[in-house]
Amino acid sequence: MCLSYYIIYGQAGSFYVQIPDKSNVPEVNTLKSSSSLQLTTANQEVNKVFQKYEVKKFEKAFPTAVTPLLQEIYIVESSNLELMQELNSKFPEKFPYIKQIMEPILLYEPNDFGSNGGWTEEQTNLELMQIPQAWDITKGHENLVIGITDTDFDLTHPELDDKIITIRGTNTYGGYSHGTRVASALSAETDNNTGISGTAFNCPILASSTRTDNEMLLIAQSGIRVINASWINGCNYDSVQDALYDEIRNLNNCIVVAGAGNNPGHCGSNTAYVYPASYDNVISVSSVGHRRPRGSANLEGWYDCHEAVIGDTNTHHHNDRVNICVPGYRIPVCFHTSEGSYGLSWGTSLAAPQTAGVCALIISVNPCLNADEVVDRL
């Protein structure tokens, strides 16, 4: 039995519920007087609980999944999350798994935006990763689409207007350019005499502003080989999410890359596990510096050093679930055009898409490699 400790009773929200016995799956009727749903089962005691609360949505969480556990998971949206608590306490045998669905926390840290306008800063991050040497072999295949689930994307930015070929969700970008920055670190327009180069810049992007578990599965099922997820949606291991990312990797041959976390505010410490990054079938990416040789007088940004400033232990996350470290401090990226087009960003949100880009370069060279083989080479 699993009950998320995040719940704040009395507030509205959504939660997952497992219903192993199909006879316990409620029938759904829309009430004529409102947009709420009436849920009824063969069990009158369960019905009494459902009738106490306004239910706005009830549906399968992963309707296209083939893993047995995922097939038993449903989403319930209610105006009062005490419904979740009551189902959990009164009917644990009927609903053995219940967990609140949390809004993902993005990993970008806007602590220094650099200078805008006629912006040109050396991309020592890509130099440290030896990406120019990789470009001698491949610049990414134009038919290999990379998935990104994030916030909104600036489709008018000259570095991205021809790169984002598919958009999913509601893309109404405003002043918060996280998705634009992540997309540019992965596949900004290159050889255009403007701005920056992207890691796998010949690869187009499928961009989604929907950051949900099921969206990740649907994108993987569409044939996408690499998905970047620069966000956190939990601080604890979850068996359903673990099964989901196992299915994405092993049944859909898709690699998910995620940021490992940025600071103690992400799940309580710099060594805490954050999810989805910490699942076995997700690549967890943390950060290193890339601007100065080790031992230089300026202690900021030493090559390959995990600390942003030597001696400052408030680094991006590191733990035994981190798979790889990539430059994640002071990364040149694109901002929304309304923000000045270019600048610098910090966060494992930027380390992750550079890693996803490398995965795409590997697949571009040998598309016959399966997901595990690509990760081995990474």
C-alpha positions in Angstrom: 0.0 0.0 0.0 1.4 3.4 -1.0 0.1 6.8 0.0 2.1 9.9 -0.9 3.1 12.1 2.0 2.8 15.2 -0.2 -1.0 15.4 0.2 -2.6 18.5 1.6 -6.1 17.5 2.6 -9.0 19.6 1.5 -7.2 20.8 -1.7 -8.1 19.7 -5.2 -5.9 17.5 -7.2 -5.3 14.2 -9.1 -4.1 10.9 -7.9 -3.3 7.4 -9.3 -5.3 4.5 -8.0 -4.6 0.8 -8.8 -7.7 -1.4 -9.3 -6.6 -5.0 -9.9 -10.1 -6.5 -9.9 -12.0 -5.2 -12.9 -15.3 -5.7 -11.0 -14.2 -2.9 -8.7 -13.7 -0.4 -11.6 -16.5 2.2 -11.2 -19.0 3.0 -14.0 -18.9 6.7 -14.9 -21.9 8.9 -15.4 -21.8 12.6 -16.1 -24.2 14.6 -13.8 -26.6 16.8 -15.8 -26.4 19.6 -13.3 -22.6 20.1 -13.4 -19.4 18.9 -15.0 -18.8 16.4 -12.2 -18.9 12.7 -12.6 -20.9 10.1 -10.7 -18.9 6.9 -10.0 -20.7 3.7 -9.1 -19.5 0.2 -8.2 -21.1 -3.0 -7.1 -19.9 -2.2 -3.5 -22.3 0.2 -1.8 -19.7 1.3 0.8 -17.4 2.4 -1.9 -20.2 4.2 -3.6 -20.9 6.2 -0.4 -17.3 7.4 -0.4 -17.3 8.4 -4.1 -20.6 10.3 -3.6 -19.2 12.4 -0.8 -16.7 14.2 -3.1 -16.8 15.9 -6.5 -15.0 13.9 -9.1 -14.0 15.7 -12.2 -12.1 12.9 -14.1 -11.8 9.2 -13.9 -10.0 7.3 -16.7 -7.2 4.9 -17.4 -3.8 6.5 -16.7 -1.9 4.6 -19.4 -4.5 3.2 -21.9 -1.8 2.1 -24.4 0.5 0.4 -21.9 1.0 -3.4 -22.0 2.7 -3.9 -18.6 0.0 -5.6 -16.4 0.6 -3.2 -13.5 0.2 -0.1 -15.7 -3.0 -1.5 -17.1 -4.5 -1.5 -13.6 -3.7 2.2 -12.9 -6.4 4.9 -13.2 -6.4 8.7 -12.7 -8.9 10.3 -10.4 -9.2 14.1 -10.3 -11.2 15.4 -7.4 -12.1 18.8 -5.8 -11.0 17.3 -2.5 -8.1 15.0 -2.0 -9.6 13.6 1.2 -11.2 11.2 -1.3 -7.8 9.7 -1.8 -7.2 9.3 1.9 -10.6 7.7 2.5 -10.2 5.1 -0.3 -6.8 4.3 1.0 -7.8 3.8 4.6 -11.1 2.0 4.1 -10.5 -0.2 1.1 -6.8 -1.1 0.9 -7.6 -4.5 -0.6 -9.6 -3.0 -3.4 -7.2 -0.1 -4.1 -3.7 -1.3 -3.1 -1.8 1.6 -4.6 -2.9 5.2 -4.3 -0.6 8.2 -4.9 -1.1 11.9 -5.5 0.1 13.2 -8.9 2.5 16.0 -8.3 3.2 18.9 -10.7 6.8 18.4 -12.0 9.5 20.8 -10.6 11.7 22.2 -13.4 15.5 22.0 -12.9 16.5 25.4 -14.4 18.2 27.9 -12.1 17.9 31.5 -13.4 20.7 33.0 -11.3 22.7 34.6 -14.1 21.3 35.4 -17.4 24.5 36.7 -19.0 24.3 39.5 -21.5 21.8 39.6 -24.3 21.5 41.2 -27.7 24.7 40.8 -29.7 25.6 37.8 -27.5 28.7 35.7 -28.2 30.4 33.5 -25.6 32.6 30.5 -26.2 30.9 27.2 -25.9 33.6 25.6 -23.8 30.9 23.2 -22.6 30.8 21.5 -26.0 34.6 21.7 -26.3 35.0 19.8 -23.0 32.6 17.1 -24.3 34.6 16.9 -27.5 31.4 17.5 -29.5 33.3 19.2 -32.4 35.2 16.0 -32.8 31.9 14.1 -32.9 30.7 16.4 -35.6 33.4 15.2 -37.9 31.6 11.8 -37.8 27.9 13.0 -37.6 26.0 16.1 -36.9 22.8 14.1 -36.2 20.5 12.6 -38.7 17.7 14.8 -40.1 15.3 11.9 -39.8 16.0 11.2 -36.1 13.5 13.2 -34.1 14.3 13.9 -30.4 11.5 14.3 -27.9 11.5 17.0 -25.2 8.8 17.4 -22.5 9.1 20.8 -20.9 7.5 24.2 -20.5 6.6 26.3 -23.5 8.8 26.7 -26.6 9.5 29.9 -28.6 8.6 28.7 -32.1 9.6 32.0 -33.6 13.2 32.0 -32.4 15.6 31.9 -35.3 17.6 29.0 -33.7 14.4 26.9 -33.3 11.8 27.9 -35.9 12.9 25.2 -38.3 14.0 22.7 -35.7 10.8 22.1 -33.7 8.7 20.1 -36.3 6.0 18.8 -33.9 4.4 20.5 -30.9 2.2 18.6 -28.4 0.1 20.2 -25.7 -0.8 23.9 -25.3 2.2 26.0 -26.3 1.5 29.5 -25.2 5.0 30.7 -24.3 5.4 33.7 -22.0 8.3 35.0 -20.0 9.6 31.7 -18.7 11.8 30.2 -21.3 12.9 26.9 -19.8 11.7 24.8 -22.7 13.3 27.1 -25.2 16.7 26.9 -23.4 16.6 23.2 -23.1 15.7 22.8 -26.8 18.5 25.1 -27.8 21.1 23.2 -25.8 20.1 20.1 -27.7 19.5 21.2 -31.2 19.9 24.9 -31.9 20.3 26.0 -35.5 24.0 25.8 -36.4 26.2 27.3 -39.2 23.8 30.2 -39.4 26.3 32.9 -38.2 24.1 33.6 -35.2 24.1 32.7 -31.6 25.0 29.1 -30.6 25.5 25.6 -31.8 23.4 22.7 -30.7 24.8 19.3 -29.6 22.9 17.3 -32.3 21.9 20.2 -34.5 20.7 18.2 -37.5 18.1 16.4 -35.5 14.6 17.8 -35.4 12.6 18.1 -32.2 9.2 16.9 -31.1 8.3 19.3 -28.3 5.6 18.7 -25.7 4.5 21.2 -23.1 2.7 18.3 -21.3 4.9 16.9 -18.5 3.0 13.8 -17.4 3.9 10.1 -17.0 1.5 9.1 -19.8 2.9 11.7 -22.2 6.3 10.1 -21.8 4.9 6.7 -22.7 2.9 8.1 -25.7 5.9 9.8 -27.1 8.0 6.6 -26.8 5.2 4.6 -28.4 5.3 7.0 -31.4 8.8 5.8 -32.3 10.9 8.5 -30.7 14.3 7.0 -29.7 15.4 9.7 -27.1 13.3 11.9 -24.8 14.7 14.6 -22.6 13.0 15.3 -19.3 14.6 18.3 -17.5 12.3 18.2 -14.5 11.5 16.5 -11.2 8.1 15.0 -10.2 8.9 13.1 -7.1 11.4 12.6 -4.2 10.6 8.9 -3.5 10.7 5.7 -5.5 7.4 4.7 -7.0 6.6 1.3 -8.4 4.2 2.5 -11.1 6.7 5.1 -12.4 9.5 2.5 -12.3 7.3 0.1 -14.4 6.5 2.9 -16.8 10.2 3.8 -17.5 11.0 0.1 -17.7 8.4 -0.2 -20.4 9.6 2.9 -22.2 13.2 1.6 -22.3 12.8 -2.1 -22.8 9.5 -2.4 -24.7 9.7 0.8 -26.8 13.5 1.0 -27.2 13.5 4.6 -26.1 16.1 6.4 -23.9 14.9 8.9 -21.3 17.5 11.4 -20.0 16.7 13.5 -16.9 18.4 16.1 -14.7 19.7 14.8 -11.4 18.8 17.9 -9.3 20.3 21.3 -8.6 20.4 22.1 -4.9 19.3 21.0 -1.4 15.8 22.4 -2.2 15.4 19.5 -4.6 14.3 16.7 -2.2 16.2 17.9 0.8 19.9 17.6 0.0 22.5 17.6 -2.7 22.8 13.8 -2.5 19.0 13.0 -2.4 17.4 10.9 -5.1 15.1 12.8 -7.4 12.7 11.2 -9.9 12.4 10.3 -12.7 16.2 10.6 -12.9 16.9 8.0 -10.3 15.1 5.1 -11.9 17.2 2.3 -13.3 15.9 2.9 -16.8 16.5 6.6 -16.9 19.9 8.3 -17.5 20.5 10.6 -14.5 22.8 13.6 -15.4 24.6 15.9 -13.1 27.0 18.8 -13.7 30.7 19.7 -14.0 32.5 23.0 -14.8 34.0 23.7 -18.2 35.6 27.1 -18.4 39.0 27.0 -16.8 41.8 24.4 -16.3 42.0 22.7 -12.9 44.3 24.6 -10.6 43.7 28.0 -12.1 43.5 31.0 -9.7 39.9 31.7 -10.6 38.0 29.0 -8.7 34.9 29.1 -10.8 34.2 26.6 -13.5 37.2 24.3 -13.4 37.2 21.6 -16.1 35.5 18.3 -15.0 35.0 19.5 -11.4 31.7 18.9 -9.8 31.7 22.1 -7.8 30.7 25.2 -9.6 33.1 27.1 -7.5 35.9 25.1 -5.9 35.2 24.8 -2.1 31.5 25.6 -2.4 29.7 22.3 -1.6 26.3 23.7 -2.7 26.6 21.8 -6.1 24.2 20.2 -8.4 23.1 16.7 -7.2 25.4 13.7 -7.0 24.6 10.2 -5.7 24.9 6.6 -6.7 22.1 6.9 -9.2 23.9 9.6 -11.3 25.1 7.9 -14.5 27.1 10.7 -16.1 28.3 14.3 -15.5 28.1 16.9 -18.2 28.7 20.7 -18.2 25.7 22.3 -16.4 27.0 25.6 -15.1 27.0 28.8 -17.2 25.7 27.1 -20.4 25.1 29.3 -23.5 21.4 28.9 -24.5 18.6 30.6 -26.3 16.1 32.7 -24.4 12.6 33.7 -25.7 13.1 36.4 -28.2 11.3 38.8 -25.9 14.0 38.2 -23.2 16.9 39.1 -25.5 17.3 35.9 -27.6 20.5 34.5 -25.9 22.1 34.2 -22.4 23.6 31.8 -19.9 21.8 29.2 -17.8 22.7 27.0 -14.8 21.1 23.6 -13.9 21.1 19.9 -14.7 18.2 21.0 -16.9 20.9 22.0 -19.4 23.3 19.1 -18.7 20.5 16.6 -19.6 19.7 17.8 -23.2 23.4 17.9 -24.1 23.5 14.2 -23.0 20.3 13.5 -25.0 22.1 15.1 -28.0 25.0 12.7 -27.6 22.6 9.8 -27.5 21.1 11.1 -30.7 24.6 11.3 -32.3 25.3 7.7 -31.4 22.0 6.5 -32.9 22.6 8.6 -36.0 25.9 6.7 -36.6 24.3 3.3 -35.9 20.4 3.3 -35.8 20.5 -0.5 -35.3 21.7 -0.2 -31.8 19.1 -0.8 -29.1 18.6 1.5 -26.2 20.8 -0.4 -23.8 23.6 -0.5 -26.4 23.4 3.2 -26.9 23.6 3.8 -23.1 26.6 1.5 -22.9 28.4 3.5 -25.5 27.4 6.8 -23.8 
